[in-house]
């Protein structure tokens, strides 16, 4: 799957936005969870990034890896709240802003169009 493009129409995407995603490479995944938000905090909540939005939003797609069905979600950048205190900045993931794309990874593969 690495590097493949995945497309899903708005009517098949639970978030009703549609999916235009490139599946990430292992090095991209590692870079994202160690260097960028929201992935740096999402990983602690069992979300691992899997895809880059190719529609221009800059948002990433994630799998919730500790859930039995491995749901696919989109985590927008605005789902990160920065809390300032006198000593540092703390980052918080607002889970209510996470967008469900497909409740089961297996179902995603049944309905998505994959190309190279």
C-alpha positions, 0 to 999 in steps of 0.5 A: 500500500505504501505510496498508493493513492486511495479515493473514496466519494463523499457519499461513502465517507462517513464524514461526507468530505470524501477521501483523496489520500496517499498511503504513507511510507514507514519513514513518513509515519515515524517522522509525523509521530515524532515531529508534527502535530496532531500526530505527536499527541494522537499517537498517545491516544492510539491513533497512528497516521497512515495517509496524507490528504492529497486534496490540499487540506494538509490533514492526515488520516489515522487508524485507531490501532487499539480498537478491534475494527481499526476505524479510519479517521481524519484528524484536522490540524484544528483538533489540536488545542495549545494551552499556555501556562507560565512555563510551557505550551501543552498540546491537547487533542480535542477528540470531538473534532476527529472525523470518522471516515470508515468504522472498519479498516476491512470495510474501507478496503471494500469500498475504496478505489486504490491506484499507484 
